[in-house]
Amino acid sequence: MALDLKTTDRLPSSEQQWHLALAQLQAADRAANGLRALLFLAAGTLLVVSFSLLRADAKGPALWGHGASIGLCLVAIYCVVKGFRFQSEQSAQRCKLLQAGNYDGYAQYEGVIGSLRSRQSGFWDRCALWSIVVAFAVLLFVKVTVTAAAIHV
């Protein structure tokens, strides 16, 4: 059932509006899952790079820097999983309400609880992103300082 709003002058029916809303929510869920996959991949890649750059004889700031970078990557992975859990719980609740035909309950859920869940999910996604950025900055700082120290010795 394709709905072309550009060629019609009338509003879509109530059923068409629900189908349109569902299509928008499914597209948003797919986009969020894609973003989380990229965040997870970035955190995993940075984790592997952190371990590969860690030398067995690392001491002091180099060891602490690599440890911090590894820890932040693990925090980022945790945040991605937590955000995904919030979103999947929200999607399951939407599905239950719509399967029961409870459109009023669905609208109420989306209005209050759904927006809170979306904010929580977004919060965890932003935490993951910032954890990755800080982990990369720490790793870069450690690499530059270790390289500079090796040049001056």
C-alpha positions as CSV (number, residue, x, y, z in Angstrom):
1,M,0.0,0.0,0.0
2,A,1.9,3.0,-1.3
3,L,0.8,6.4,-0.1
4,D,1.9,9.4,-2.2
5,L,1.2,12.5,-0.2
6,K,2.6,14.8,-2.9
7,T,-0.2,14.1,-5.4
8,T,-3.2,14.1,-3.1
9,D,-4.9,17.1,-1.5
10,R,-6.6,15.1,1.2
11,L,-5.2,13.8,4.5
12,P,-4.6,10.1,4.7
13,S,-7.1,7.9,6.6
14,S,-6.5,7.0,10.2
15,E,-5.3,3.5,9.2
16,Q,-2.9,5.0,6.6
17,Q,-1.6,7.4,9.3
18,W,-0.8,4.4,11.5
19,H,0.9,2.6,8.7
20,L,2.9,5.7,7.9
21,A,3.8,6.2,11.6
22,L,4.9,2.5,11.9
23,A,7.0,2.9,8.7
24,Q,8.7,5.9,10.2
25,L,9.4,4.1,13.5
26,Q,10.8,1.1,11.7
27,A,13.1,3.3,9.6
28,A,14.3,5.1,12.8
29,D,15.0,1.8,14.5
30,R,17.0,0.6,11.5
31,A,19.0,3.8,11.5
32,A,19.7,3.6,15.2
33,N,20.8,0.0,14.8
34,G,23.1,1.0,12.0
35,L,24.6,3.8,14.2
36,R,25.1,1.4,17.1
37,A,26.8,-1.1,14.8
38,L,29.2,1.6,13.7
39,L,29.8,2.6,17.3
40,F,30.4,-1.0,18.3
41,L,32.8,-1.5,15.4
42,A,34.7,1.6,16.2
43,A,35.0,0.7,19.9
44,G,36.1,-2.9,19.0
45,T,38.6,-1.6,16.5
46,L,40.1,0.9,18.9
47,L,40.2,-1.8,21.6
48,V,42.3,-4.1,19.2
49,V,44.5,-1.2,18.3
50,S,45.1,-0.3,22.0
51,F,46.1,-3.9,22.8
52,S,48.3,-4.1,19.7
53,L,50.2,-0.9,20.6
54,L,50.6,-1.9,24.2
55,R,54.2,-3.1,24.7
56,A,55.2,-5.7,27.3
57,D,57.7,-3.3,28.8
58,A,55.4,-0.4,29.0
59,K,55.7,1.5,32.3
60,G,54.2,4.6,33.9
61,P,52.1,6.9,31.8
62,A,52.2,4.7,28.7
63,L,50.8,1.8,30.7
64,W,48.2,4.0,32.4
65,G,47.2,5.6,29.0
66,H,46.7,2.2,27.3
67,G,44.8,0.9,30.3
68,A,42.6,4.0,30.2
69,S,42.0,3.6,26.5
70,I,41.1,0.0,26.9
71,G,38.8,0.7,29.8
72,L,37.0,3.5,27.8
73,C,36.5,1.1,24.9
74,L,34.9,-1.4,27.2
75,V,32.7,1.3,28.6
76,A,31.7,2.3,25.0
77,I,30.8,-1.3,24.2
78,Y,28.7,-1.5,27.4
79,C,26.9,1.8,26.5
80,V,26.1,0.5,23.0
81,V,24.6,-2.7,24.4
82,K,22.7,-0.8,27.0
83,G,21.2,1.7,24.4
84,F,20.3,-1.3,22.2
85,R,18.5,-2.9,25.1
86,F,16.5,0.2,25.8
87,Q,15.5,0.5,22.1
88,S,14.6,-3.2,21.7
89,E,12.4,-3.1,24.9
90,Q,10.7,0.0,23.5
91,S,10.1,-1.8,20.1
92,A,8.7,-4.9,21.9
93,Q,6.3,-2.7,23.9
94,R,5.1,-0.9,20.7
95,C,4.6,-4.2,19.0
96,K,2.5,-5.6,21.8
97,L,0.3,-2.5,21.9
98,L,-0.3,-2.5,18.2
99,Q,-0.9,-6.3,17.9
100,A,-3.6,-5.8,20.6
101,G,-5.1,-3.0,18.5
102,N,-4.7,-0.6,21.4
103,Y,-4.0,2.5,19.4
104,D,-4.9,4.8,22.2
105,G,-2.5,3.0,24.5
106,Y,0.1,3.2,21.8
107,A,-0.3,6.9,21.4
108,Q,-0.1,7.4,25.1
109,Y,3.0,5.2,25.3
110,E,4.7,7.1,22.5
111,G,3.8,10.4,24.0
112,V,5.2,10.0,27.5
113,I,7.0,6.7,28.1
114,G,8.4,6.3,24.6
115,S,10.0,9.7,24.6
116,L,11.7,9.0,27.9
117,R,12.9,5.6,26.6
118,S,14.2,7.3,23.5
119,R,16.1,9.9,25.6
120,Q,17.6,7.1,27.7
121,S,18.6,5.2,24.6
122,G,20.1,8.4,23.0
123,F,22.0,9.1,26.3
124,W,23.7,5.7,26.2
125,D,24.6,6.2,22.5
126,R,26.1,9.6,23.2
127,C,28.0,8.1,26.2
128,A,29.4,5.5,23.8
129,L,30.4,8.0,21.2
130,W,32.2,10.2,23.8
131,S,33.9,7.2,25.4
132,I,35.3,6.3,21.9
133,V,36.4,9.9,21.2
134,V,38.2,10.2,24.6
135,A,39.8,6.7,24.3
136,F,41.1,7.7,20.9
137,A,42.5,11.0,22.2
138,V,44.2,9.2,25.1
139,L,45.7,6.6,22.8
140,L,46.9,9.3,20.4
141,F,48.4,11.3,23.3
142,V,50.2,8.3,24.7
143,K,51.5,7.4,21.2
144,V,52.8,10.9,20.6
145,T,54.5,11.2,24.1
146,V,56.1,7.8,23.8
147,T,57.4,8.6,20.4
148,A,58.7,12.0,21.5
149,A,60.4,10.4,24.5
150,A,62.0,7.8,22.3
151,I,63.3,10.5,19.9
152,H,64.8,12.6,22.7
153,V,66.6,9.7,24.3
